[in-house]
Amino acid sequence: MASIFEEIKESLTANSKGCAAPRTSMSYEDIATKLLNEKLFLTALELHAELCEAGKELPILKEFFSNPNNFESSNIKPEPYTSMPRSSSQATLDSLDMTRYSEDGAGVDERVAILEFELRKAKENISALRANLTVVTELENTLKTPDKSSAKNLAAELPIKPHEQKALNFLINEYLLARLYKLTSITFSDECENQDFEDWQDVGLNIPKPTELLQIYREYMRANGYDTPLSTSVAVQTDFVIENIEEKEESQEMAEQIERLQQQIAVLEQEKSAFQEIISSKENAIENPIKSGSCGTIRTINSNSTTPDKFELLEPLPRDMSTTTQEPEEDDSASAIVSLDETDPGDKEWTRLQLPRVNITEKSSTLSTASSRDLPVKFKSEIATHCIANIAGSLISSVEESLKRGITRDTLVDILAYTLPRVVPNIILNKREEIIPLILSTIYLHSNSSEREKLLQLLFNLKKRPQEDERQMILAGLIVMTKFAEEPLETEEILTICWEQSQHKYPERRLLAVECCSVLASYTSVDIRNSLMLSMLQQMLLEDKDPIVRTSVVRSLALLIALMDDPDKYFQCEELVLTALHDTSSMVVETASSILLPVLAQWALSLKRLHLNLLPRIILKVKNQLKPAHSQSSPNKDYVNEEKLTPSINILQCILPYTVLCVANVDTVRACIKDDTSSELSEEFLALCHSNITDPRIFYEDSVDVGVLLNTFFSRAWEDTSWPELEWFTKKLVFDVLDMVKSVDTTQENVLKTLLTYIYSLCVGFGKYITHSRIQTVFSMEVSELEKQLTTLSAEKKTMSLPLIPSYLVILSILDFTELANYFKQFLVVLSMSGTSISCLQIAASILCAREQTQEYVLASLWDGVMHQRSSVRCATATLFGSIITYISDRLANAKIVPAIVTLASDPEV
């Protein structure tokens, strides 16, 4: 290729005789032909690009590079390693996997350069098309306004164009922000949701941004002569009349004040007339009371009255005559009017309404009897507290008041009188919830399902992103409306809208859908609740990306499971609970552990599936998580597993009271109940109940008091008898816990501490007798084997399960403090003399010293270590003092620890 450049250079600089040749001896076209003939396509491409930018495009190069046949594989020299097919016109550079092709070889570089050139040309074509479209639009505007004389007429006749509307919207929003009308600007931007007010380019293609709206107004006024100062012709007028400007301004202010006062008078007159009508209607209601329980009728008749109220109260009809009648010549006049613009002020029809008077008691704190399951009353109250959306009672009362006495002519007038004065002047976004009572009343009265659906859509779409107080207002209205619904059809219609809202892009809308499920679950039929509602919540739990929405889904699922009375749905609910327990968000996991899991455990307990299905699946999950964490050598991987393991073990801790009651609530224990058995549970056992929803006194209700039942179970070791649940505890649960302990590594301190806390709670929950006969026995055999390995100084230290030591010490802290002290001293000596790490003993000491009743016994064992003859034991004792000093009380620190530290400090071997 260098020779070619030299040849071209020589031809350009000299002729055949060696003289300087003129600059026009070779044209660009000759150079392009030479490059193409020599197949120097890359150089030709660069020349073509430079000429195009300079406005000197050559036809020969344009035709060559426009023809894709010139770049087929047959025309390109073979590549040494791989081939790279030319991308089609629909492919983009982002869609090409450039890492698959080697960058070696000139052919690859040429193809990449060609593709880049095509991409540049495509972008230039797009820009040219955008510019052409703008020019066409401007030409169209020019053609439609041929002269200035008809410009105003044409501007009035032609409809506004999309880019004109966007430009005006942009300028108006900019003016509102500049003049600090922020609230109006927010409302305006919400209503223009299809426009981006941050980018002027969204207005149109290549449209220059005009000046501010105020400047446009001033220029218009100046151009039309309205803004010019007043002038007089000296030739025709020699005297001027100077007006009193101050008097003119004062008179103008007085006129405005008079107009405002007249408006206030008109408003007061309307309120006065409204109050008079209310007073008269109350008097009529006292004279002609409505009988409770009568059925309602809706009838439209002709009338020549011009009164603005279109409702007339009818006397209650007999039960067999209560029908809905309508004049045959009338159309469907019962349809609800969504917009005030659709009303006909000249309509002279009267709508007569009659509905039953319903008595409503105060909102109960427990769930309604919407399920056949027999739940304890206190347990219902706890579920309602945790799961149902927290709606202020005042909100429900305010909405309920309008429906409390039934919808009549008078109550509907009250609703309109209360709502419309707040809605009309405050139709902006932050006041739209004021119209909710009116919408709900119309939904309640309307008999047409399609119109009700429209109104429900209007209700749910009042706000683009409804905040918590606005959602509470909507939920309060739905609660009251469902109380009065004669058929469950309206609830199904609401859930259909909720399903649509569950797929909305805004999380506030999805939250509203979930909260609707929680407040409507008690009023929904079993079929709808177990199918439509459960399916919607399941889909949102699995697919929604917002942890706040999934947390709300978990609360609603807990309420549905509490109301679930179909045993066939148990396994589906169990799968949903386990999915929530292993969610990626800690907030979802915490809510599922504290609310959803206890509700499912209560149902599993009643179905006898707690020890057969739920607990085995949770334990298996923990064991599977422990195995890879124990086998991995990477500290980062272990840390990740600790974050997953700790919540999984805490799940077992949360349902421990259910586990205890599962084993104790059998006929064998009931038969041993004595009359003098106490019903008071110990403080240690009640401390295991982290919330009221896990308290047996709350979630369990039977003829036998739960305190009496559990105290009877705690009073014996039950060695002479057994039952399936006790066998499961002894042969399955205890050994599963033992496997967990043996799978934990001492370096995983958080996991080990969490597991030790569960073992301690397990011993406290099942009492001293069960702990001694069925838990200590299993662990003592493993500990004896561990002691043999330590004392023999065998080479199998890698296989030793050192976490057995703190586990066994925790078990002994429940049974015998003296034995605890002896074993602590024994383990201290054995570990120190064998050269084994005492990190497991440090963990045990910190857990034991966290309880005041075991501090003295641990310190007594450590004092024996201070006085031990082996220096390794004394060094280990000094290390343990550093681990427990933060847990020891001041009294014991001064009496026990200070002398020990002084003694160790004077020891030259420590």
N, C-alpha and C positions, 0 to 999 in steps of 0.2 A: 504494500500500500504506500510505502514511502516513495517508491519509484514513480508511482502515479502522481503523487503530489509534486515531485520534482519535475515531471513532464509538464504538468499544468502550469507550474511556476515559470518554467522556461518559455512556454508558449505565451505566457502573459507578459514576460519582461523583455523578450528579444525576438526578432524575426530571424529568418534563415540566414541573413547576412551578418548577423551579430549586432545589428543596430537596435536601438531602443524601439520597440514596437509601440504603436498607439494603444491606449487603454481600451479601445473598442474592438481590438482584434479578436477577442473571444467574449461572447455574451454569456449571461447567466444560463440561458437555455442550453448552450453548448456544454457548459460545465455540468449541468444536471444530466444531460445525455451521456457525457463521459462517465459520470459516477454510476448511473444506472447500468450502463453497458459493462462496467467493471464489477457490478454487483456490490458496490459500496453503499448498501442501503442505509446504514446508520448515519454515514456522513451526508447522504442525500436527504435523510429525514431531518437532520439538524439544519441543513441549508433551506429546506422547505419551511421549517418552523420560523427561521429568522426572516425569510422573505415575506411570510404571511404577516408577521408582526410589523414589518416595514411597509406593508401594503403593496408589495410587488410579487404577488403570488403567481407562480408559473403553472400553466395548464398541464404541462407534461408531468410535473411532480404531483399535482392534485389528482390527475387521473390515475397515476400509478399507485399512490397510497390509498386511494378510494376503492381500488379493486382488491378484494380479499384473495382472489386466485393467485395474485403475485406472491402470496406468503404461505402457500401450501408446503407440505413437507418435502415434495419432490423438487422444489425450487431452492431449498435451503441445503447447504452442505451438511453431511451427516455429523451428528454430535458424538463425542467420544463415549459418553456414559449413559445418558438418558435422553428422552424426548419430552418436549413440553408442548402439547397441542395448543393451538390458538383458541382463546376463549371466544365463545359465541357472543353475539351482541347483547344478549340478555344477562351475561355473567358480569360480575363486578370484581374489582381487585380484592375486596373483602372476602368474597366467596371462594377465591383461589387458595389452595393450600401450597403456599410458596416454599414451605419447608421440605416438601417432597422432592423438589428438583434441585439439582446441583447447580451452583453458580459458576462452575468451570466451563470454559469454552466460549468462543465468541458468539456462537449461534444463540446461546441462552441470553446473552446480554442484548443482542439485537432484538430478540423477541420481547424481552421486557421493555426495551425502549419503545418498541412499536405499540405495546399495550399502554404504556404511559402516554404516548402521543394520542392514541385513540381516546383515552380517558380525558385528556385535556381538550380535545376537540368536542367530546360529548358535553363537557361543562360549558364550553363556549357556545355550543348550539342551544343549551338550556337558557343561558343568559340572553342570547339573541331572541329566542322565542318569548321570553318574559318581556323584553323590550318591545318586540313587535306587538304583543298583546296590549301593552299599555298604549302604544301609538294608535292601534286600531280603536281602542276605547276613546282616546282623545279625538280621533277623526270622526268617530260616530257622534260625539258631542258637538263637533264643529258643523257637521252636516245637518244636524237637527236644529241648529240655531243659525240660519242663513244671514239674518240681519239684526241690527240692534232694536229695530222697532218692534219686532215680534218676540224678542228674547223673554220678556216677562210673561207673556201668554204661554210660550212653550215651557218655560220653567214651572209654571203652575200646572200644566197639563201632564208633563212627563212624570212618571213615578220615580221615586228615589232609587238610585242604583246602589248595589251592595257596597262598592268601594266608597261612594259618597256617604252612606250611612255610617260605615266604620270610621271614616275621617271625622265626621261630626261627633260621633260617640267619643273618639279619642280626645278631641278638643274640649268637649264638655267635661269629661272626666279630669282633664288637665286643669281646667278652670276651677272645678270644685276643689281639687287638692290645693291649688294655689291660694284659694280664698278660705281654706281651713274648714270646708264643709266635708269633713272626713266621713261622717256617718252616711250622708247622702251619697258620697262617692263609693263607699262600700256597697250600699244598696244598688247603686247604678251598675257597678261592675258585676255584681251577682246576677242581675237581670240580663246583662249582656255576656252570658257565659261562653259564647262562641268566639269571643274576641280577646286577644291578649293586649292589655293596656300598657304592658311594659316595653313592647316593641312596635315602633311605627311601621316597620316593613310588613306587619300583619295586615295593614290597611289595604295595600295594593302593590302592584308591581311598578317599581321605578317612579313612584309618586312622591314628589318632594314634599317635605313637611311644611305646611304654612305657618304663619306667625300665630301668636296666641289669639284666643277668641276675643279678648278685649281689644286687641289691636285691629282685628278684622272689623269689629263693630265701629271703632273710631274712624277707620279708613272709609267705611261705607258712609258714615254720617258726613265726613268731610267731603267725599266725592259728590254727594247729593246736595250739598249746600246747607245741611241742617246744623252744621257745627260752626258756621261762620259767624263772626260777631255782627251785631245789629249795626246797620249803617243808614245814613240818610243822605238825600241829595240836597246839596246846598243851593242848587239852582231853583228848586221848587219849594224849599222849606227853610225859613229863616229863624224859626223859634222851636225849641224842644220842650216836651212835657216830661219832666223827670218823675217817674213813678216812685212811690214809697215801697222799696223792696221789702223792708221789714214788715210792713202791714200785710203785704201779699203773702209772705211766708207764714205769718201768724194766722191769717185766715185759712190758708191751706192746711195747717196743722189742726185747727179747730174742725174743719170739714172732715178730716180723717178720724178725729176723735169721735165726732158725732156718728160717723159710719160704724166705728167699732162698737159704740154703745148700742146702736140699733141692732147690730148682730147679736150682742149679748142679750138684749131684750127678746129677740126672736127665739134664741136658745132657751131662755128661761120660760118663755111662754110654752114652748114645746114640752119642757120638763113638767111644767105645771099641769098641762093637759094630760100628760102621761100619768102623773100621780093621781089626778082626779079619776082617770079611768081605772087605775089600780084600786083606788078606794071604793069606787062604785062596784067593781067586780068582786071585791072582798065582801061588801055588804050583800051582794046578790048571792055569793057563795054561802054566806051565813044563813040567809033566808031559805035557799034551796040547796041543802047539802047533798053531795054526791054519795051514793051508797057504795061502800067498799066491796070490791070483788066483782063489779059488773063488767061485762065485756064491752069493748069499744066499737064504735062505728065511725066511718068516714063517709060523708055525704056532701055532694055539691048541688046547690039549687040556685035558681035565678033570684036576683034581688036587685032592686033599684037604689039601694042605699049607697051613699058615697063615703061611708066611714072608712078610714084607712085600715082598720082592723078587719081581717078577712076570716075570722073564726067566730063561731057561735057555739056556746055550750048547750048540749042536749041533755035531756033527762035520761037517766039510765033505762035501758030497755030490758024486758025480761030475757032470760037466758036463751029461750028458744026463738026469740025474735032478733037476736043480735047478729046483724049482717052488715056487709059493706055494700051500700047501694050507690048508684050513680045514674044521672039522667041519661037516657039513651042517646040523645043528640049531642052529648058532651064527649070530648075526646079525653085522653088520659091526663086529667088535670092534677093527678096526685104526684106527678114527677117533681122531684126537688129542684129548685132553681139554684144553680151554682153561682151565677153572676147576677148582680143587681141590674145589669143592662138588659137581661132577658125578661124582666118583669114588665107588665103592661099596666101603666097607671090608670088606664081607663077601664080596666077589667072590673066588672061589677059582681063577680061571683063570690059567694060566701062558701067557705069550707068549714063544715061542721065536724068537730072532733069529739070523741068520747073515749077515754081510756080508763082502765081500772086504777084505783088508788092503791099504791103499794106502800107498805110500811117497811122501812129499812132500819135495822138496828145498827149499832156502831160496828165498825170493822173489827172482825175477830182477829186475834193474833195467831190463830192456828189455821191449818188448812181446812177447806171445806170437804165434806164427805163425798168427794168425787171418785173414790176408789173403794173397792170391796176389802182391801187389806185393813186389818185391825192394828193400827199404829197407836202407841201410847200418846196420850194427849201432850205431855211435856216434850216428847220427841217431835211431834208435829210442830209445836211452837218453835223449837230450835231450828228445824228445817226451814220454816217460814222466815225466821230471823236471818238465816244465812243465805238463802237461795232466792227468795222473792225480791224483786227490785225494791229498793228503799224509797218509798213514796210518802211524802209528808201527809199526815192525816188531814191537814187543812186543805190540801189540793183536792183530795177525794171529796171532802165535805163541800167544797165550793162547786164542784161539778155535780155532785150528788144532789145538792139542794134543788137544782133545776128540774130533776127527774123524780124527786122524792114523793111528790103528791100527784104524779101522773102528768102527762102532757095534755094541757087543755088550752083554751084560748087565752086564759089569763096568764098561765105560767109561760106560755110561749112569748107573750108580750113582755113578761118580765125578763126573759132571756134576751130578747132583742133590745129592750131598754138598757140592760146592763152591758151588753156586748158591743153593740154598734157604736155608741159614742167613743169607745176605746179603739175600735178597729178602724173606723173611717179616717180619723186624723193620724193614725199610727200604723198605716199599712206597710211601713218599712219592715225589714226583716226582723229586727229585734222586738217587734210587737205583734208578730203574726200569731203567736200562741193565744192572743185574746179572742180569736175567732173560733177556737176549738169547741167551746160549748155549743155554739150555733151549728157547727158542722155535725157534732155528735147528735144533737137533737133532731136534725134533719135525717141523718142516717137511721136513727131509731124509729122515726115516723114513716119513712118511705117504704112502700111495698114492692117497688120494682128493684130486682136484684142488680140489674145492669146499672141503674142510677146509683144504688148504694155502693157499687164497686167504684164508680167515678168519684163519689164523695170520699171513700176510703183512700183512694189514690191522692185526692186533694189533701186529706189529713196527713198522710205520711210524707207528702212532698211540700209541706209548708215551708220547711227550712232545708237548705242544701246540706248543711252539716249541723243537725240539731244537737245542742249542748245538753248537759245532764238535767238542768231544771226544765228545759223545753221538752225533753223526752219524758220526764216525770209527769208533766201536764198531759201529754198525750196518753200515757199509760193510765193515769188516774181516770181520764175520760173513758177509756176502753173497759176498765174494771167496772165502772158504774153502768156502762151500757150493757155489758154481758150479764150483770145482775138482773136486768129487766128483760133480757131476751127470752121470749117464750119458746123459741126453738134454737137448737145448737147450730143452725145454718149460718147465723151471723158470725159465730166464732170461726167457722170454716172459711168464710169469706175473708176474715181478717188474717188468718194464717196463710191464705193464698197470697195476699199482699206481702206478708212477712217473708215468704219464700222468695219473692222477687227482690225484696230489700236485702235479703241475705247475700245476694250476689252483687250488691252495689259497690262502687269503687271507693266510696268514703267509709271509713270505719265507724263513724257516728251512725250512719244508716244501718250498718250491720249490727251495731250494738242495740239499736232500737228494735230490730227484728228479734234478737235473742231475748231482750227484756220483755217483749210482748209474749213470748212463749212462757216465761216465768210467771207473769201475772195472769195469763189466761189458762194455765195448765189445770187449775182447780175447777174451772168452769167449762172445760172442754170434755166432750164425750170420750169414752175409753178408746173407741176405734180410731178416732182422729189423733188422740194423744199418742197412742202406741204405733201409729203408722206415719202420718204426715209430720207431726211435730218431732218425733224421735228421728226420723230420716233427715229432716232439715238440720237438727243439731249435730247429728253424726257427720254430715257432710261438712259443716262449718268447722267442727273440731279437727277434721282431717285435712282440710284445704285452706282454711283462713290463715293468713300470714301475720296477722296482728295479734300479739300475745294478750292484749287487753280484751279483744273480742273472744279469744279462746278461753280466757279466764271466766268471762261471763257465760260462755257456753257450758263450762264445767258446773257452774252454779245452777243453771237451768236443768242440766242433766241430773243433778242430784235431786232436784224437785221431782222430775219425771220418774226417777227410780223409786223415790219414796211413795209415789202414787201408783206404781206399777203393780198390777195384780195378776199378770199372766206369767206363770212360771216358765213358759217356753221362751220368753224374752230374756231370761236371766243371762244366758251365755253371751248374747249380743251386748247386754249392758256390762257384763264383766270385761269383755274385750274393749269396750269404750273406756272403761275405768283404767285398765292397764295401759292403754294408749295415752291417756291423759297423764298418768303417773310417770311416763318416760318421755314427756314432752321436752323440747329443747329449751323452753323458757322456765326459769326457776319460779316465776310467779304462778304459772299454770300448775307446776308440780306441787307447790305449796298449797294451793287451793284444792287440788285434787286429793292431797293427802289428808287435809284437815276437814274437808266437807264431803266430797264425793265418795271417797273410800269408806268412811264410817257408815254412810247411808247404804252403800252396797253390802257392807259387812252385816248390817242389821237384817237386810233381806236374806242374805245367805245363811245367817244364823237361824232365821225362821224356817228356811227351806232345808236345813241340815246339810248345807253345801259349803260351809265355811272351812271345815277341816278336810273336805273331800276335793274341793275345786279351787277356791280362792287362795287359801294359804299355801298349798303346794305350788301353785304357779308363781306366787311372789317369791317363795324361798328358792325355787329353781332359777329364777331370774338373778337373784343375788349370788347364788353359787356360780352361775355362768359368768358373771361379771368379775368374781374373785379369781377365777382360774387364769385368765390372760393377764390380769394385773400382777399375779404372783410370778408368772413365768417371764415377764418382760424385764429386761435389764436396764432399759432406758429410763432415766429419772423423769423425763418429760412425759413419757407415756404413763408412768405410774401416777403422776400428778393428775393427768386427765382422768384416769380411772378412779382416783379418789373423789373427784368431783361428781362422778356418776354413782359411786358405791355408797357414799354417805347418805344421800336421799333414799336410796333403795333400802338400806337397813332401817332408816327412820320410819319407813312405811310399816315395817313389822312392829315398831314401837307404837305407832298410832292406833293399831287395832288390837293391841295386847289385851285390853279389857274384854273385847269380844272373844278373844281366844280363851281367856279364863272362863268366861260364862259358857262357852261352847262345851268345855269339859265338865263343868260343874252342874249344868242344867240337865240332869238326868233323873230318872225315877229312883235310881239307887240312892242318890244323895237325898232326895225328897223323903224317902222312907226313914231316914235317920234323923230327921229334924226333931228337936226337942222343944218343949213349950218355953223353956227359959233361955233359949238361944237369943242372943242380942241381935238387933237389926242394924246397929251402928257399924259402919265400915271403918277400918283403921285409916289414920291420916296418911300413912305410907301408901296404902292402896289407892286412896283418892288422889294422891299426887301423880299417879300414873295416868290419870284422865286429864289430858291436856286441855280439854274443852268440855262444855256441857254435853255436846253431841256424842262424846265417847264415854260418858258417865253411865254405868249400868242402871242407876236410879232414874235415868232419863230415857234411855233407849229400850229398857226392859220393863214389861208390865205383865203381871200374872197374879194368880190367886195367892201364891207364896211370895212374901216380901223378898226382894233380891238380896238385902242385907242378911236376912236369916239364912237364905240358901247358900250364899258364899261363906258365911261364918261356919256353917255346918261342914262345908267342903274343906275349909282350912283347918278344922279341928282334928282331922285324922290323916294317916298316911295311906290308908286304903290298900294295905298290903294283902289283906285276906280276900279281897274282891276286886273285880275289874269290870270294865265296860268298853265298848269300841272306841269312844272318844279318849278315854284314859290310855288305852293301848296305843292309839295313834300318837298321843303326846309322848309316851315313854319310848316307843320304838322308832318313831319317825322324827318328831320335832326336835327332841333332845339331841339325837344323833346328827340331824341336819345342822344344828347350831355348833356341834362339835366339829363337823367338817368345815364350817365357815372359819372357826378359830384356827384350825390347822392350815387353812389356805391363805391366811393373812400373813404378810411379812411384817417384821418389826419396824421396818423403815416407813411403813404406811401408818403413821401415828394417828392421823385423823380417823381413818377407817377402824383401826384397832380400838380407839377410845369410844367410837360410836357403837361398835359391837359389844364392848364391855358394859356400856350403859344399858344395852338391850338385855344382856345376861343378868345384870343386877335387877332390872325391872321384871324379868321373867321369874326370878326367884322370889321377889317381893309379891308379885301377882299370884303365884301359886302357893305361897305360904311355906313355913319352915318344914313341915312334915313332908310335903311333896318334894321340896328342894333336897332334903336330906336323903330320902329313900330312892328318888328317881333321877335327880340331876347330879348330886355330888358323887353318887356311886359310879356313874358313867365317866365323869371327868377324873376321878381318883385313879382309875386304872391307867389312863393315859399319862397322868402325872407321874405315877410310879415308874412307868417305862422311860419317861424323860429323865428321871433322877438316875436311873441306871446308866443311861448314856452319858450323863454328866460326870458321874463318879468314876466310871471306868476309863474316862479320858480317851474314848474311842475316836476313830477317824471319821465317824459318821455325823459330825456336827452340822454338816450342810442339810441333813435330813431332819434335824431336830425342830420341833414345833414349839419355839420359845413362847409364843403368845398363850400357850396353855397355862403358864405360870400366873400372869395377872388374872386370867379367867378363873382359875381355881381360888386365888386369893379373894376375888370379888364374891364368889360363892360362899366361902368360909365367913366373910363379913356379915352374912345374913344369919349364920348358924351359931358360931361360937367365937368370941373375940380372943379367948386364950389360945385356941388352936390356930387362929389367924396369926397371932404374934409368933408362935413357934414355927409355923411354916414360912413366915416372912424371913425370920432369922436363918432358917435352914437354907432357903433359896439364896439368900445373900452370901452365905459362906460358900455354898457349892459353886455358884456362878463366878465368884471372885477367885477361888482356888483353881478352877478349871480354865481360867483365862477367857471366859465367854462374856460377851457384851451384857451389860446390866440395863440396857435401854428398856427392855420389857418390864424390869422391876421398877424403873423410874416412872413409867406410865402407871403401874399399879399403885405406887406410893402416892402419886398426885391424885388419883381417883379416890383412894381410901382416905387421904387426909382432907379431902373436900367435905367429908362428913365428920362432925365434931366428936361423935361417939366412938370413932375408931382412931382418932389422932393419938391418944395416949398409948395405945397398944403398938402402933407403928413406931412411935418414938422410943418405946421400951426396947423394941427389937434393934433399932438403930444404936441405942446406947450400948447394947451388948456387942454390936459391931465395933464401936469405938474402943472397947476394952479387949477386943480380940487380939490374940498373939500374932496373927499373920498380918504383915503390913499391907498385903493386897486387899484384905477384907477392910482394913481401916481406910484405905484410899477409896474403895467403893462406897463406904459409909459416908465419907465426906462428900462424894458426888451426889448421893441421895439427899443429904441435907440441903444441898443447893436446889434440888427439884421440888422440895415440899415446903420450903420456908415461907413462900407466899400464901400458903393455905393455913398455916398454924396461927392460932390465936396468940395475942400478946402475952397472956399468962403462961402458956406452955413454952413460948419462945424464950422467955426470960428464965424459966425454971429448967428447961430441958436442953434447948438448942445452944444457948450461949455457953453453958459449961462444956458441952460436947465440942463446940468449935474451939474453945480455949485449949482443951486437951489435945485436939488434933493439931492445932497450930504449934504447940510445943513439941510435937512428935517429929523427930528428925527424919524418919523414914517415910513420912507422908508428903 
